[in-house]
Amino acid sequence: MKTAFFLTLISIAGLGISARAQVAFTPLGYLDGFGPTSEAYAVSADGQKVVGYSTSSLTSNQAVWWTTEGIAALPGEQNWLNNSAYGISSDASVIVGFNSWGGTEEAFYWSATTKTRYLSFPPPPAPATHTRASAAWDVSADGTVVVGGVIYAIGDGINATRYPRSFRWKVGDPAATLLPQLPGDFRSDAALGASQDGSLVVGYAFTSLTTQAAVYWSAGAGPHLLSKATDTVQAVSANAV
């Protein structure tokens, strides 16, 4: 469940207060006090757990959560060069994001019971030859559906030709499912948010070489255009209305 903000300052304690009360913004701080950067990407339904990343003395970026007790690294995710948590389920039992070591990003699904699972993907669609990177951008409120992006490629390094695709993965499935694409020659898209049960997915798709449009997928169909301008939609209401 995603709350669409990219801030280093948010309030945990300011939820559930009256309309007349003043909301206080509290610095969430850094892991190990190292700094200089931390970002919060998503919050649980009760507002008691926030996930994101912090720079640390051990890694470039470290996936973390914040609670009323302070900041902590996501258990089992401390040894990666660069990682971040982007989505959290309603009850905070599931967290998703990506890990990176040596330039290869992998989408992960973390739960309090099973710990970390790295998502699998279908074989590269032609003309791509291999899977280059993946990231999980959001998880449904019930923690059963993960959405994100996977990059297939031809070649490596700066000269690689990339083919970004959106995916949807459901708990119990052996591999993620690639979402349908817009017709045409500029097929590149990303799934950034999911409804409460994961049945509706939102994100963006390129409609030309330089223009991306906000889109949504529903019941395996789509993408349906929400705009024709350079827009992106990153979150959807619980009931997808």
Backbone bond lengths (Angstrom), bond angles and torsions (degrees), N, CA, C in turn:
res aa  C-N    CA-C-N  psi(-1)  N-CA   C-N-CA  omega(-1)  CA-C   N-CA-C  phi
1 M - - - 1.462 - - 1.510 108.26 -
2 K 1.299 118.55 121.08 1.456 122.38 -170.85 1.517 111.23 -108.71
3 T 1.314 115.34 134.68 1.446 122.09 167.54 1.513 106.82 -105.26
4 A 1.324 117.28 121.97 1.467 120.81 -167.81 1.514 111.75 -80.38
5 F 1.327 115.10 85.90 1.451 119.17 171.70 1.515 108.77 -146.15
6 F 1.304 116.02 156.01 1.453 122.75 176.56 1.524 106.55 -133.95
7 L 1.333 115.82 74.06 1.445 121.50 -173.20 1.517 110.41 -127.09
8 T 1.306 115.81 154.57 1.453 119.43 171.71 1.519 110.86 -94.08
9 L 1.320 117.44 -8.89 1.448 121.48 178.91 1.511 109.07 -122.93
10 I 1.351 116.85 122.38 1.455 119.90 172.92 1.513 107.94 -144.33
11 S 1.312 117.07 169.90 1.453 120.83 179.55 1.508 110.19 -109.88
12 I 1.339 117.57 128.50 1.458 121.06 171.67 1.519 109.18 -91.66
13 A 1.312 116.53 -38.67 1.449 120.55 -171.78 1.515 112.95 -81.08
14 G 1.318 118.18 -9.90 1.453 120.03 -173.51 1.506 114.95 -87.86
15 L 1.335 119.68 13.63 1.452 122.53 -178.22 1.528 110.29 -92.05
16 G 1.324 116.17 146.57 1.451 120.84 176.40 1.512 113.53 75.74
17 I 1.319 118.33 19.91 1.450 121.38 -178.86 1.511 109.86 -98.29
18 S 1.323 117.02 164.95 1.452 121.27 -178.66 1.513 110.64 -70.32
19 A 1.339 115.12 161.32 1.457 120.54 -177.35 1.526 111.60 -64.48
20 R 1.361 117.47 -24.47 1.459 120.56 -177.37 1.522 112.72 -85.12
21 A 1.319 116.92 -16.64 1.459 119.76 -178.08 1.522 110.37 -71.60
22 Q 1.301 115.82 152.49 1.453 120.78 178.28 1.518 109.81 -90.99
23 V 1.315 116.13 133.89 1.454 121.50 179.09 1.526 108.99 -85.48
24 A 1.314 115.99 129.75 1.466 120.76 179.71 1.516 109.60 -103.68
25 F 1.313 116.89 134.15 1.451 122.14 177.20 1.534 108.87 -98.85
26 T 1.314 114.54 123.41 1.461 120.48 -173.64 1.520 110.38 -114.49
27 P 1.320 119.94 126.25 1.470 120.66 175.32 1.527 110.03 -60.00
28 L 1.329 116.02 130.81 1.457 120.18 -178.16 1.519 112.74 -85.10
29 G 1.311 117.90 -19.41 1.450 120.74 174.48 1.517 113.52 86.00
30 Y 1.329 114.92 -174.57 1.453 122.91 -174.47 1.525 110.17 -123.24
31 L 1.306 115.51 158.20 1.451 121.17 175.61 1.526 109.61 -71.16
32 D 1.312 117.16 131.80 1.465 123.13 -179.61 1.524 112.38 61.69
33 G 1.331 116.76 11.81 1.453 119.43 -177.24 1.510 113.55 66.36
34 F 1.353 116.64 17.26 1.464 120.79 -171.34 1.521 111.96 -79.31
35 G 1.340 117.31 -47.15 1.448 120.01 -178.56 1.529 111.46 65.14
36 P 1.340 119.33 -169.95 1.459 125.34 5.98 1.530 114.36 -96.23
37 T 1.348 116.84 9.44 1.460 118.84 -172.22 1.521 111.64 -133.53
38 S 1.327 116.16 140.42 1.457 121.82 166.34 1.524 107.57 -147.36
39 E 1.327 115.90 146.77 1.462 120.48 179.55 1.519 109.33 -136.38
40 A 1.326 115.84 139.69 1.459 122.94 178.00 1.519 109.09 -107.79
41 Y 1.349 116.80 131.94 1.453 120.63 -174.59 1.520 114.67 -115.99
42 A 1.323 118.67 -27.22 1.468 119.32 -175.34 1.521 109.36 -154.85
43 V 1.344 115.75 159.07 1.460 121.26 -175.66 1.520 109.25 -139.57
44 S 1.331 116.78 146.05 1.463 121.68 178.17 1.520 110.42 -69.60
45 A 1.333 116.68 167.82 1.464 121.21 -174.52 1.522 112.28 -63.21
46 D 1.328 117.61 -34.77 1.461 119.56 -179.10 1.523 113.19 -88.75
47 G 1.334 116.27 0.62 1.451 120.23 177.57 1.507 115.38 74.92
48 Q 1.326 117.72 10.77 1.456 120.75 -174.68 1.520 114.04 -94.49
49 K 1.324 117.94 -10.35 1.459 119.95 177.89 1.520 109.33 -137.92
50 V 1.320 115.79 130.44 1.463 123.62 -179.84 1.522 107.77 -121.32
51 V 1.337 117.14 139.73 1.468 119.65 179.43 1.522 110.75 -121.13
52 G 1.320 114.95 155.03 1.452 121.72 179.47 1.507 109.96 175.55
53 Y 1.329 116.34 -135.88 1.460 119.65 176.56 1.531 109.67 -145.97
54 S 1.311 113.80 161.25 1.452 121.34 173.08 1.512 108.61 -141.20
55 T 1.320 117.00 142.08 1.460 118.46 168.40 1.523 108.07 -66.98
56 S 1.337 115.54 149.48 1.457 119.42 -178.04 1.517 110.02 -144.39
57 S 1.328 115.39 174.14 1.463 120.62 -179.97 1.515 111.78 -76.61
58 L 1.347 118.05 -13.82 1.460 121.63 -176.72 1.518 113.11 -99.93
59 T 1.325 118.14 -33.63 1.461 122.37 -175.99 1.514 109.48 -135.76
60 S 1.344 115.12 168.96 1.465 118.97 175.65 1.524 109.86 -64.77
61 N 1.340 116.77 -59.12 1.457 122.93 174.45 1.520 108.35 -129.13
62 Q 1.310 117.04 140.38 1.454 122.08 -177.67 1.521 109.78 -123.65
63 A 1.346 117.00 128.05 1.458 120.77 174.94 1.521 109.52 -63.42
64 V 1.328 116.25 129.78 1.464 120.55 -175.24 1.519 110.33 -139.33
65 W 1.349 113.52 166.23 1.455 119.60 164.79 1.515 109.00 -130.05
66 W 1.329 114.28 152.68 1.451 122.04 174.73 1.514 108.93 -114.79
67 T 1.316 117.47 137.46 1.455 123.68 172.38 1.529 107.41 -130.73
68 T 1.300 116.54 -177.08 1.457 119.48 177.11 1.522 111.17 -64.70
69 E 1.338 117.39 -15.19 1.465 121.57 178.45 1.525 112.28 -89.61
70 G 1.338 117.04 -7.44 1.457 119.87 178.54 1.516 112.67 122.39
71 I 1.327 115.94 -159.56 1.456 122.79 -174.62 1.529 109.93 -102.86
72 A 1.347 115.90 145.86 1.466 120.85 176.53 1.519 108.93 -150.25
73 A 1.334 115.44 148.43 1.461 120.41 175.29 1.525 109.51 -69.30
74 L 1.338 115.74 145.64 1.454 120.32 176.56 1.529 108.54 -62.89
75 P 1.329 119.12 122.84 1.465 121.52 -174.87 1.524 112.81 -54.70
76 G 1.328 115.99 130.87 1.456 121.92 178.81 1.509 114.91 85.62
77 E 1.328 117.23 -1.50 1.467 120.64 -175.30 1.526 112.71 -114.88
78 Q 1.325 117.07 21.08 1.459 119.79 -172.83 1.518 114.51 -83.64
79 N 1.311 119.70 -14.92 1.463 120.93 -169.81 1.526 114.46 -100.99
80 W 1.308 117.24 12.26 1.461 120.42 178.59 1.519 110.33 -91.63
81 L 1.316 115.58 150.70 1.463 120.19 179.33 1.518 111.24 -65.89
82 N 1.325 116.83 -36.54 1.458 121.09 -175.11 1.526 108.16 -155.29
83 N 1.307 118.19 123.00 1.457 120.15 175.18 1.516 110.52 -153.49
84 S 1.326 115.33 166.06 1.455 120.38 -178.11 1.517 109.65 -157.06
85 A 1.327 116.27 149.24 1.460 123.00 174.47 1.521 108.41 -103.23
86 Y 1.337 116.15 127.90 1.466 120.49 -174.94 1.522 114.19 -113.05
87 G 1.324 118.26 -25.02 1.460 120.45 -176.07 1.514 111.29 -137.83
88 I 1.336 116.13 153.36 1.461 121.75 -179.79 1.520 108.56 -143.63
89 S 1.325 116.66 142.51 1.458 120.73 178.37 1.521 110.23 -74.42
90 S 1.321 115.75 169.52 1.462 120.92 -176.01 1.523 112.18 -57.93
91 D 1.341 116.87 -42.28 1.463 120.16 -177.22 1.525 113.01 -93.76
92 A 1.342 117.29 7.27 1.470 123.81 176.75 1.521 113.51 69.43
93 S 1.335 118.17 14.34 1.461 120.34 -179.70 1.521 112.65 -84.63
94 V 1.343 117.27 -15.22 1.463 121.91 -179.36 1.529 109.14 -128.20
95 I 1.325 115.64 134.74 1.464 122.02 178.24 1.523 108.06 -133.68
96 V 1.316 117.08 140.17 1.466 121.33 -179.59 1.515 109.96 -128.55
97 G 1.345 115.15 159.33 1.453 120.37 179.62 1.509 110.84 175.24
98 F 1.338 117.07 -143.20 1.460 120.19 176.80 1.516 110.36 -146.31
99 N 1.328 114.76 153.72 1.460 123.35 172.86 1.516 108.88 -117.35
100 S 1.323 116.91 150.62 1.458 120.91 178.36 1.515 109.90 -140.68
101 W 1.323 114.77 137.10 1.457 120.92 173.04 1.522 108.08 -143.94
102 G 1.304 116.24 113.79 1.453 119.69 179.50 1.511 113.74 71.60
103 G 1.339 117.46 27.69 1.454 120.57 174.97 1.513 115.52 91.22
104 T 1.345 118.10 0.15 1.456 120.71 177.99 1.519 109.12 -107.11
105 E 1.337 116.35 115.91 1.455 121.44 -178.67 1.521 110.55 -93.73
106 E 1.335 116.45 140.04 1.457 122.10 178.67 1.518 110.10 -130.26
107 A 1.337 116.58 129.20 1.458 121.32 176.88 1.524 109.43 -70.37
108 F 1.339 116.32 135.20 1.458 118.94 177.94 1.522 111.71 -125.33
109 Y 1.334 113.54 154.87 1.464 124.69 174.96 1.521 106.11 -124.41
110 W 1.325 116.56 118.31 1.458 121.33 -178.70 1.515 109.12 -115.63
111 S 1.325 116.57 133.58 1.462 120.23 174.14 1.518 109.12 -132.75
112 A 1.309 115.88 157.76 1.452 121.37 -177.61 1.528 111.82 -64.80
113 T 1.333 117.27 -23.02 1.461 120.55 -177.52 1.524 113.24 -97.35
114 T 1.327 117.18 -40.03 1.471 120.43 -175.11 1.516 113.34 -102.81
115 K 1.346 117.55 -7.11 1.462 122.66 -175.46 1.536 110.33 61.13
116 T 1.345 118.73 -142.58 1.457 120.74 -169.69 1.522 112.74 -86.32
117 R 1.332 114.73 134.64 1.456 121.89 170.23 1.517 107.80 -127.68
118 Y 1.335 116.49 133.90 1.460 120.71 176.71 1.514 108.87 -96.10
119 L 1.315 116.27 131.55 1.456 120.93 -173.19 1.525 111.28 -75.33
120 S 1.322 115.60 145.83 1.465 122.88 175.90 1.517 109.13 -103.90
121 F 1.337 115.77 156.92 1.455 121.04 -174.73 1.525 110.87 -134.30
122 P 1.330 116.84 158.50 1.468 119.90 176.36 1.519 111.07 -62.17
123 P 1.326 118.30 160.63 1.469 121.43 176.18 1.529 110.61 -57.01
124 P 1.320 117.34 153.68 1.470 120.48 -178.33 1.530 111.68 -59.17
125 P 1.327 117.87 127.83 1.463 119.85 173.88 1.518 110.65 -72.65
126 A 1.319 117.07 144.53 1.466 120.70 179.57 1.526 110.28 -58.55
127 P 1.329 116.64 142.35 1.463 128.66 7.51 1.533 114.16 -94.06
128 A 1.337 118.44 7.59 1.458 120.81 -178.69 1.530 110.76 -63.65
129 T 1.318 115.77 153.91 1.462 120.45 -176.66 1.523 113.79 -115.93
130 H 1.355 117.63 -18.33 1.457 118.49 -178.79 1.530 109.93 -157.77
131 T 1.344 114.93 164.78 1.458 121.71 176.31 1.519 108.53 -89.83
132 R 1.327 116.35 122.48 1.470 120.51 -174.89 1.528 112.29 -95.25
133 A 1.322 117.82 -41.70 1.465 120.41 -174.83 1.515 109.96 -161.09
134 S 1.333 116.37 160.89 1.463 121.48 175.75 1.514 109.21 -154.35
135 A 1.318 116.39 155.91 1.466 121.78 177.35 1.515 108.68 -151.22
136 A 1.320 116.91 139.57 1.459 122.60 174.39 1.522 107.97 -96.48
137 W 1.335 116.43 119.40 1.457 120.81 -173.99 1.523 113.31 -96.43
138 D 1.326 117.87 -23.07 1.466 118.79 -178.09 1.516 109.93 -160.28
139 V 1.323 115.41 161.05 1.461 122.58 176.20 1.527 107.59 -134.54
140 S 1.318 116.43 145.37 1.460 120.43 179.28 1.526 110.12 -63.62
141 A 1.327 116.59 159.68 1.460 121.10 -177.13 1.521 112.26 -58.79
142 D 1.343 116.91 -33.78 1.463 119.57 -179.88 1.519 113.06 -84.64
143 G 1.347 117.65 -1.01 1.454 121.87 174.86 1.510 115.85 77.39
144 T 1.328 118.28 13.01 1.465 120.36 -174.63 1.523 114.10 -102.33
145 V 1.333 117.90 -14.85 1.459 121.24 -176.43 1.529 109.42 -128.63
146 V 1.324 115.50 130.75 1.464 122.21 178.83 1.525 108.52 -116.60
147 V 1.330 116.95 138.13 1.463 121.38 176.30 1.520 109.02 -125.78
148 G 1.333 115.15 154.64 1.448 118.82 -179.57 1.507 112.02 177.60
149 G 1.333 115.42 -151.27 1.454 120.46 -177.95 1.513 111.12 -136.80
150 V 1.327 115.67 146.66 1.460 122.51 174.93 1.519 107.46 -128.56
151 I 1.309 116.57 139.32 1.462 121.30 -179.82 1.519 109.37 -110.97
152 Y 1.323 115.29 115.88 1.464 121.34 170.43 1.524 108.07 -92.27
153 A 1.330 116.75 158.58 1.464 117.99 -173.96 1.513 112.22 -153.59
154 I 1.328 113.14 161.61 1.468 122.86 165.76 1.523 106.13 -116.81
155 G 1.314 117.38 123.50 1.445 120.80 -178.55 1.517 111.93 84.17
156 D 1.337 115.52 178.59 1.453 121.81 -177.79 1.525 110.42 -132.18
157 G 1.324 114.67 169.55 1.456 120.02 176.32 1.521 112.59 69.71
158 I 1.332 114.73 -157.85 1.467 119.65 -175.34 1.518 112.59 -69.92
159 N 1.319 117.47 -17.25 1.458 120.68 -179.12 1.524 113.01 -92.98
160 A 1.325 117.99 3.38 1.459 121.09 -179.30 1.529 110.63 -68.42
161 T 1.319 115.95 142.98 1.458 121.76 171.88 1.516 107.53 -95.59
162 R 1.335 116.62 123.44 1.462 121.59 -171.92 1.521 111.99 -105.83
163 Y 1.334 115.07 145.86 1.458 122.40 178.61 1.527 108.55 -129.65
164 P 1.348 117.57 87.48 1.469 120.81 -178.51 1.534 111.21 -71.34
165 R 1.328 115.68 137.66 1.454 122.10 178.02 1.529 110.18 -134.40
166 S 1.323 115.39 149.13 1.460 121.65 174.01 1.519 109.70 -87.07
167 F 1.338 115.83 148.88 1.459 118.24 177.16 1.527 111.27 -137.55
168 R 1.316 113.80 160.80 1.468 123.67 173.77 1.522 107.09 -135.73
169 W 1.332 116.66 126.34 1.456 121.35 179.60 1.513 109.07 -124.10
170 K 1.340 116.01 134.15 1.460 121.53 178.62 1.514 109.27 -112.00
171 V 1.322 115.93 139.43 1.460 120.74 179.05 1.525 110.01 -54.08
172 G 1.317 116.22 128.68 1.460 121.51 -177.86 1.509 113.15 103.52
173 D 1.349 117.39 -20.37 1.458 120.61 177.78 1.529 109.70 -78.58
174 P 1.343 117.60 140.69 1.465 119.70 179.67 1.522 113.13 -68.32
175 A 1.319 116.97 -29.27 1.466 120.49 -178.99 1.524 109.30 -148.52
176 A 1.322 115.26 159.77 1.458 120.84 177.83 1.527 110.37 -69.15
177 T 1.318 115.45 159.07 1.464 122.85 175.48 1.518 108.94 -106.02
178 L 1.332 116.83 130.32 1.461 120.60 176.41 1.519 108.90 -76.04
179 L 1.330 116.72 133.44 1.457 120.75 -179.91 1.525 110.51 -80.37
180 P 1.341 116.88 151.32 1.473 120.02 179.08 1.525 111.46 -58.88
181 Q 1.337 114.98 157.14 1.457 120.82 -178.46 1.520 111.40 -117.05
182 L 1.337 115.66 161.69 1.452 121.07 172.26 1.526 109.45 -66.95
183 P 1.317 118.06 148.32 1.466 119.36 175.01 1.519 110.73 -71.07
184 G 1.308 116.85 160.03 1.462 120.81 176.93 1.501 112.35 116.66
185 D 1.323 114.90 -173.30 1.457 121.84 -173.55 1.521 113.90 -93.98
186 F 1.328 117.41 -6.33 1.468 119.71 -174.32 1.526 109.76 -113.58
187 R 1.297 116.37 54.92 1.453 121.44 -172.78 1.530 110.85 -86.31
188 S 1.319 114.24 97.95 1.452 122.22 177.86 1.516 107.15 -149.88
189 D 1.333 117.68 129.81 1.453 119.45 -175.15 1.516 110.85 -153.77
190 A 1.335 115.67 169.43 1.458 121.44 178.42 1.517 109.35 -150.16
191 A 1.339 116.67 137.80 1.462 123.21 175.80 1.524 108.03 -97.67
192 L 1.337 116.54 121.98 1.461 120.70 -171.29 1.520 114.43 -115.92
193 G 1.336 118.06 -17.90 1.460 120.25 -177.30 1.507 111.90 -150.27
194 A 1.340 116.63 155.12 1.460 122.10 -178.46 1.523 109.98 -135.57
195 S 1.335 116.15 148.83 1.454 121.35 175.91 1.522 110.32 -72.92
196 Q 1.318 116.74 -179.81 1.457 121.25 -173.57 1.520 112.98 -56.27
197 D 1.335 116.99 -41.97 1.466 120.16 -179.72 1.525 112.41 -101.92
198 G 1.327 117.59 3.30 1.454 121.60 178.31 1.505 115.40 78.63
199 S 1.332 118.01 7.46 1.461 120.26 -177.69 1.522 112.42 -76.35
200 L 1.330 117.20 -23.22 1.463 121.37 176.50 1.521 108.41 -119.42
201 V 1.328 115.52 133.19 1.457 122.89 -176.61 1.523 108.41 -124.72
202 V 1.319 117.81 139.52 1.462 121.91 -179.76 1.522 109.83 -123.58
203 G 1.325 115.16 159.05 1.455 120.71 179.73 1.508 111.26 173.87
204 Y 1.330 116.00 -139.17 1.453 119.60 178.61 1.524 109.59 -144.32
205 A 1.335 114.56 161.07 1.463 121.72 174.76 1.516 108.21 -145.38
206 F 1.324 116.17 143.25 1.456 120.27 178.07 1.529 109.94 -78.18
207 T 1.327 115.54 132.09 1.464 121.43 176.57 1.525 111.66 -104.41
208 S 1.316 116.30 -10.77 1.465 122.26 173.14 1.519 107.02 -152.46
209 L 1.312 115.92 -176.55 1.450 119.54 -177.15 1.524 112.06 -61.74
210 T 1.336 117.53 -29.90 1.462 121.27 -174.57 1.523 113.92 -124.31
211 T 1.319 119.55 2.80 1.462 121.95 -175.19 1.518 110.95 -119.90
212 Q 1.330 115.89 125.74 1.454 120.74 175.36 1.515 109.34 -113.58
213 A 1.316 117.07 144.88 1.457 122.90 -177.38 1.515 110.19 -122.74
214 A 1.327 116.39 147.43 1.453 121.72 175.68 1.529 109.14 -69.24
215 V 1.335 116.85 135.61 1.463 121.49 -176.72 1.522 110.24 -140.16
216 Y 1.340 115.18 166.95 1.460 119.93 170.41 1.518 109.37 -141.85
217 W 1.321 114.69 153.75 1.455 123.13 174.35 1.527 107.61 -117.08
218 S 1.332 117.05 141.20 1.462 120.48 177.96 1.522 109.26 -141.65
219 A 1.332 115.20 135.63 1.462 122.23 176.97 1.528 111.65 50.00
220 G 1.310 116.25 39.28 1.457 120.90 178.05 1.506 114.73 78.39
221 A 1.328 118.20 0.11 1.467 122.01 -179.22 1.521 109.38 -106.00
222 G 1.323 114.57 162.61 1.453 119.77 179.91 1.522 109.86 120.40
223 P 1.335 116.91 -168.14 1.463 125.41 2.84 1.530 112.46 -76.50
224 H 1.332 115.18 145.88 1.462 121.90 176.72 1.521 107.94 -102.72
225 L 1.308 116.60 131.48 1.463 120.99 -177.66 1.522 111.00 -72.20
226 L 1.321 116.54 131.06 1.456 122.59 170.72 1.525 110.83 -97.92
227 S 1.315 116.99 -18.48 1.461 122.21 178.61 1.517 108.05 -159.60
228 K 1.306 115.65 169.28 1.459 121.72 175.36 1.516 111.45 -117.46
229 A 1.314 115.77 2.61 1.465 120.71 -179.73 1.524 109.33 -93.33
230 T 1.320 114.79 -175.25 1.463 120.04 178.93 1.518 108.59 -81.59
231 D 1.329 116.35 83.93 1.456 122.63 -175.79 1.522 110.61 -128.22
232 T 1.327 113.89 159.86 1.459 121.87 173.61 1.502 107.60 -140.78
233 V 1.340 118.69 138.01 1.450 122.10 172.84 1.518 106.95 -114.01
234 Q 1.333 115.67 130.12 1.456 121.45 -172.07 1.522 114.59 -112.83
235 A 1.321 118.10 -11.62 1.459 119.58 -176.40 1.517 109.55 -148.92
236 V 1.340 115.71 159.09 1.457 122.26 -179.77 1.509 108.12 -140.71
237 S 1.343 116.11 148.13 1.476 120.12 -179.90 1.527 110.38 -65.11
238 A 1.318 115.96 161.23 1.462 121.11 -176.50 1.519 112.41 -57.46
239 N 1.353 116.65 -40.51 1.464 119.60 -178.32 1.528 112.44 -94.24
240 A 1.329 117.20 6.74 1.462 123.70 175.60 1.515 113.40 61.46
241 V 1.327 117.62 25.00 1.466 120.86 178.74 1.529 108.49 -97.74
